Amino acid sequence: MSQTSEDRRGAFRAAMENFLLEQLKGMRAKLGPDDPEMEKLSEQYAYTNWLTKVTRSATQVQRVTHPLRATFPAAHIKETTSLYRTSADLIQRLEVGTHCLGAELRDDVTGNAAVSADVRGEILAALRVECLGQKLCDWIKASDPDLLAALSDDQALASSFLNGFQQFIERPEAASSHALAKQLYWLTGEDPANDGDFHLLAPLYASSFAHTVFRTINEDRFSEPAKAAQKAKWERRDHDGVSREYPNLAVQKFGGTKPQNISQLNSERGGSNYLLASLPPRWKSREVQAPWYVDTVLSRFGHSDGVWAQVRELRDFLLSDPPPTMETRDRREGLIDSLIDGLVDFAQRFQVMLPAGWTHDSRCRLPEPERLWLDPGRVLADAEDDAVFCEKWHRMDWPAEVGNRFGNWLNKQMGPDLPLGDVEARQWQTELLLQQDWAQRLHELRGQLDAPRYVPTREGV
């Protein structure tokens, strides 16, 4: 028996009201039972009130998969075309790309940053609601008359609701770029002197694909199965799981302090976008020797490959009494960054390639901060007789102490001709603790060892 128009209108109305009920439950769960915002929330999620709010917002944003603002934020959203392409819309190539995502493709939203992330998310979620065998998005694109009637008894109001959703969904037939957007002239003919033999390319960022890559890498690095596999690796024991590593992973930030200005998914990532290393691997077969019978590992670091040359370059530069300009500051910070990069790589060899608990050995004479730094495997092992060591690791006092030792060591390397003291040592310490590679490695260790992402409050401080 076929459905009547009245049945279909009821089905559309019920699907949307059930969706709003679930949204309201989720928002209420964040509040206390006596919170005065409860009544306000009920008004916000009333059927007509919610449709008025989201369809007005929908006209100010766009559903996309390739937002222009990721490649050039200054391009005006109303004068340019961001693309929306499902996996089925794209040529199925052998290379990895958006076409591989299939049902896993996440829609992105770009446009007016004043439209909150919650509202953007609700618009996308509403369009995915299933009703009568299709998503509401499909019925909206088809301008279904029964859906239109279900939106409101007021025909003019219903049309404005439908139009708001359609503006969010639909893309203009003719794509247009912008003078501020990145563009490439690609020679397609034979004559480079003939303008007609060029095709204009406007590269766009594959945001939906980048989001899938970001989530996959984070799952491989910080999920519970990944932590279990990493722990087995630290302890050098068999494990049924798989451990995936991404050496030389870089992070590209979009949007600065306001990642929502770029797009919804960029905001969910906190503006972070992963870049995989494009260099071939460099294999080192030389076995790492534990630093036995030394009072600090920094002495060995000073004699490792290339470090002395970097120290000498920094010392010679400072001895030249450079003028206090931005170029001087950038040169000095670049030299320090290179040293710290080397220190992070140097330490990681001990952290990864030596067996967990190697600092227990009586031949190890390193001070405690350096033991905590170089032997995180002891924390993963979590032995009953090692509770004090584990507790000190989690207190996170040791990074600052390592930084202090690094600052004093570097001061000493500068030699007697440079009058450096505590102020300079503290500056070297600060630059180590704030340097990206050092902070990234510490973040990875915290994730692997279930340590807090912040430095806990110390007793008596």
HUDAKA-V531723 format. One record per residue. RES is the residue in one letter. PHI is phi in whole degrees, -180 to 180 (none if undefined). Layout:
BEGIN
res->RES phi->PHI
res->RES phi->PHI
END
This chain:
BEGIN
res->M phi->none
res->S phi->-75
res->Q phi->-80
res->T phi->-83
res->S phi->-60
res->E phi->-65
res->D phi->-63
res->R phi->-66
res->R phi->-60
res->G phi->-64
res->A phi->-66
res->F phi->-63
res->R phi->-64
res->A phi->-64
res->A phi->-63
res->M phi->-72
res->E phi->-67
res->N phi->-64
res->F phi->-61
res->L phi->-65
res->L phi->-63
res->E phi->-67
res->Q phi->-62
res->L phi->-64
res->K phi->-60
res->G phi->-63
res->M phi->-71
res->R phi->-66
res->A phi->-63
res->K phi->-83
res->L phi->-111
res->G phi->-76
res->P phi->-62
res->D phi->-104
res->D phi->-68
res->P phi->-65
res->E phi->-73
res->M phi->-57
res->E phi->-65
res->K phi->-63
res->L phi->-63
res->S phi->-60
res->E phi->-69
res->Q phi->-63
res->Y phi->-98
res->A phi->-64
res->Y phi->-50
res->T phi->-69
res->N phi->-61
res->W phi->-67
res->L phi->-61
res->T phi->-61
res->K phi->-66
res->V phi->-74
res->T phi->-73
res->R phi->-66
res->S phi->-68
res->A phi->-64
res->T phi->-75
res->Q phi->-101
res->V phi->-133
res->Q phi->-132
res->R phi->-84
res->V phi->-142
res->T phi->-122
res->H phi->-132
res->P phi->-77
res->L phi->-65
res->R phi->-66
res->A phi->-70
res->T phi->-97
res->F phi->-155
res->P phi->-63
res->A phi->-80
res->A phi->-66
res->H phi->-74
res->I phi->-64
res->K phi->-80
res->E phi->-105
res->T phi->-132
res->T phi->-114
res->S phi->-92
res->L phi->-94
res->Y phi->-122
res->R phi->-135
res->T phi->-77
res->S phi->-59
res->A phi->-69
res->D phi->-75
res->L phi->-103
res->I phi->-66
res->Q phi->-83
res->R phi->-93
res->L phi->-75
res->E phi->-69
res->V phi->-78
res->G phi->-171
res->T phi->-57
res->H phi->-64
res->C phi->-84
res->L phi->-75
res->G phi->59
res->A phi->-69
res->E phi->-79
res->L phi->-64
res->R phi->-99
res->D phi->-68
res->D phi->-112
res->V phi->-134
res->T phi->-133
res->G phi->137
res->N phi->-61
res->A phi->-67
res->A phi->-71
res->V phi->-76
res->S phi->-65
res->A phi->-62
res->D phi->-63
res->V phi->-68
res->R phi->-60
res->G phi->-64
res->E phi->-67
res->I phi->-62
res->L phi->-62
res->A phi->-64
res->A phi->-63
res->L phi->-68
res->R phi->-87
res->V phi->-62
res->E phi->-87
res->C phi->-155
res->L phi->55
res->G phi->84
res->Q phi->-140
res->K phi->-78
res->L phi->-57
res->C phi->-56
res->D phi->-68
res->W phi->-67
res->I phi->-66
res->K phi->-62
res->A phi->-83
res->S phi->52
res->D phi->-58
res->P phi->-66
res->D phi->-73
res->L phi->-64
res->L phi->-58
res->A phi->-68
res->A phi->-74
res->L phi->-69
res->S phi->-169
res->D phi->-73
res->D phi->-83
res->Q phi->-60
res->A phi->-65
res->L phi->-67
res->A phi->-61
res->S phi->-65
res->S phi->-67
res->F phi->-64
res->L phi->-62
res->N phi->-64
res->G phi->-62
res->F phi->-65
res->Q phi->-66
res->Q phi->-64
res->F phi->-69
res->I phi->-82
res->E phi->-80
res->R phi->-115
res->P phi->-64
res->E phi->-64
res->A phi->-101
res->A phi->-74
res->S phi->-134
res->S phi->-102
res->H phi->-145
res->A phi->-61
res->L phi->-91
res->A phi->-81
res->K phi->-70
res->Q phi->-142
res->L phi->-130
res->Y phi->-93
res->W phi->-107
res->L phi->-73
res->T phi->-108
res->G phi->-104
res->E phi->-107
res->D phi->-112
res->P phi->-69
res->A phi->-87
res->N phi->-103
res->D phi->-58
res->G phi->-69
res->D phi->-90
res->F phi->-113
res->H phi->-117
res->L phi->-86
res->L phi->-107
res->A phi->-122
res->P phi->-64
res->L phi->-121
res->Y phi->-80
res->A phi->-81
res->S phi->-65
res->S phi->-63
res->F phi->-68
res->A phi->-61
res->H phi->-68
res->T phi->-65
res->V phi->-61
res->F phi->-61
res->R phi->-66
res->T phi->-65
res->I phi->-65
res->N phi->-63
res->E phi->-64
res->D phi->-70
res->R phi->-103
res->F phi->-124
res->S phi->-71
res->E phi->-62
res->P phi->-60
res->A phi->-65
res->K phi->-63
res->A phi->-64
res->A phi->-67
res->Q phi->-66
res->K phi->-64
res->A phi->-63
res->K phi->-66
res->W phi->-59
res->E phi->-86
res->R phi->55
res->R phi->-131
res->D phi->-66
res->H phi->-153
res->D phi->-78
res->G phi->-79
res->V phi->-117
res->S phi->-111
res->R phi->-110
res->E phi->-125
res->Y phi->-127
res->P phi->-66
res->N phi->57
res->L phi->-70
res->A phi->-112
res->V phi->-120
res->Q phi->-107
res->K phi->-100
res->F phi->-115
res->G phi->95
res->G phi->60
res->T phi->-80
res->K phi->-129
res->P phi->-62
res->Q phi->-67
res->N phi->-66
res->I phi->-85
res->S phi->-171
res->Q phi->-64
res->L phi->-67
res->N phi->-62
res->S phi->-66
res->E phi->-62
res->R phi->-87
res->G phi->66
res->G phi->84
res->S phi->-86
res->N phi->-137
res->Y phi->-80
res->L phi->-122
res->L phi->-78
res->A phi->-64
res->S phi->-105
res->L phi->-100
res->P phi->-68
res->P phi->-67
res->R phi->-112
res->W phi->-86
res->K phi->-124
res->S phi->-90
res->R phi->-67
res->E phi->-73
res->V phi->-80
res->Q phi->-97
res->A phi->-64
res->P phi->-82
res->W phi->-77
res->Y phi->62
res->V phi->-120
res->D phi->-85
res->T phi->-156
res->V phi->-74
res->L phi->-65
res->S phi->-65
res->R phi->-70
res->F phi->-58
res->G phi->-62
res->H phi->-104
res->S phi->-79
res->D phi->-54
res->G phi->81
res->V phi->-69
res->W phi->-60
res->A phi->-64
res->Q phi->-68
res->V phi->-62
res->R phi->-64
res->E phi->-63
res->L phi->-64
res->R phi->-63
res->D phi->-63
res->F phi->-65
res->L phi->-68
res->L phi->-67
res->S phi->-75
res->D phi->52
res->P phi->-67
res->P phi->-67
res->P phi->-77
res->T phi->-118
res->M phi->-64
res->E phi->-63
res->T phi->-63
res->R phi->-62
res->D phi->-63
res->R phi->-64
res->R phi->-64
res->E phi->-65
res->G phi->-65
res->L phi->-66
res->I phi->-65
res->D phi->-59
res->S phi->-63
res->L phi->-64
res->I phi->-68
res->D phi->-55
res->G phi->-64
res->L phi->-66
res->V phi->-63
res->D phi->-64
res->F phi->-61
res->A phi->-68
res->Q phi->-65
res->R phi->-64
res->F phi->-69
res->Q phi->-65
res->V phi->-100
res->M phi->-96
res->L phi->-96
res->P phi->-66
res->A phi->-58
res->G phi->87
res->W phi->-64
res->T phi->-76
res->H phi->-68
res->D phi->-60
res->S phi->-64
res->R phi->-77
res->C phi->-84
res->R phi->-116
res->L phi->-68
res->P phi->-66
res->E phi->-59
res->P phi->-58
res->E phi->-74
res->R phi->-65
res->L phi->-63
res->W phi->-72
res->L phi->-95
res->D phi->-130
res->P phi->-67
res->G phi->-60
res->R phi->-64
res->V phi->-72
res->L phi->-64
res->A phi->-65
res->D phi->51
res->A phi->-71
res->E phi->-61
res->D phi->-83
res->D phi->-120
res->A phi->-64
res->V phi->-65
res->F phi->-60
res->C phi->-63
res->E phi->-64
res->K phi->-67
res->W phi->-61
res->H phi->-71
res->R phi->-69
res->M phi->63
res->D phi->-81
res->W phi->-68
res->P phi->-59
res->A phi->-66
res->E phi->-69
res->V phi->-63
res->G phi->-60
res->N phi->-64
res->R phi->-66
res->F phi->-63
res->G phi->-62
res->N phi->-66
res->W phi->-63
res->L phi->-68
res->N phi->-56
res->K phi->-65
res->Q phi->-69
res->M phi->-72
res->G phi->85
res->P phi->-72
res->D phi->-78
res->L phi->-111
res->P phi->-77
res->L phi->-101
res->G phi->-139
res->D phi->-64
res->V phi->-63
res->E phi->-67
res->A phi->-62
res->R phi->-66
res->Q phi->-66
res->W phi->-61
res->Q phi->-60
res->T phi->-62
res->E phi->-66
res->L phi->-65
res->L phi->-68
res->L phi->-99
res->Q phi->-69
res->Q phi->-62
res->D phi->-65
res->W phi->-62
res->A phi->-64
res->Q phi->-66
res->R phi->-65
res->L phi->-65
res->H phi->-62
res->E phi->-63
res->L phi->-64
res->R phi->-62
res->G phi->-65
res->Q phi->-69
res->L phi->-104
res->D phi->55
res->A phi->-83
res->P phi->-65
res->R phi->-79
res->Y phi->-125
res->V phi->-87
res->P phi->-62
res->T phi->-67
res->R phi->-82
res->E phi->-65
res->G phi->86
res->V phi->-97
END
